[in-house]
Amino acid sequence: MNNNRKNFQLIWGWALVIIGVAVFIRIPQVLPKIEQIKLYASTIPYIKFCLYILGILLVTGGSKKIFDHYKKEKR
């Protein structure tokens, strides 16, 4: 059971990294569409900041899980 949990955490870490990279790829495609909405036009810098922070957190969290997995495996 413990081995299954370790494998799940590794897969979850890779999933977070992949989703984080996908967020970075998708942001330039989505921002022009958001800019067209008049309600959000004045808050574009804040929205851009939040989306990039989201991507950074996803990649960082996933990387931490992956590195922790391999660090524990070395011991």
N, C-alpha and C positions, 0 to 999 in steps of 0.2 A: 504494500500500500504506500509506503514511504517513497519508493522509487517512482510510482505513478504520480505522486504529488510533485516530485522534483521535475519530472518530464513535463507535467502540465505547466509548471512555473516557467520552464524554459520556452515552451511553445507560446505562452502568454507574453513573455518578454519580446520574442520575435514579432508577435502580432502587434504589440504596441509600437515597436520601431517601424514596422511597415506602414501602419496607419499614420504615424507621425510624418513619415516621408511623403505619404499620399496627401496629407494636409498641406505640406509645403508646395507640392506640385499643383494642387487644386486652387490655392489662394489666388494666383494671377488670373485664373479663368473665371472665378466667381466675383471678384471685386468689381469689374465693370458692370455686372448685372445688379449688384447692390447699389452702386453709384446712381443707377437710373431711378431708383426708388427715392422720391423726393423727401420722404420722412427721414431716411438715413443719410442723406447727402452731407449733412453737416457733421456727422459723427464717423466719417470714413477713417480718419487717423486712429481713433479709438478702436474701431472694429478691426482694422488691420493689425494693430498692436495685439489685441486679444487673440486673433487667429494665429499669429506667429508665436505668441506665448504658449498657446495650446499645442502647437506642433513641437515646440522645444520641450515642453513637459512630457509629451508622449514619447519622444525619442530618448530623453534622459531617463525616464522611468523604465522603459524597456531595456535600455542599455545596462542600467543598474541591475535588473533582474538577470540578464544574461551573464554579466561579469560575476555576480554573486554565485550563480550556478556553477560556473567553471572554477571559481575560487574554492568553493566547498568541495568540488570534485577532485581538485588537486590534493587536498588534505587527505 
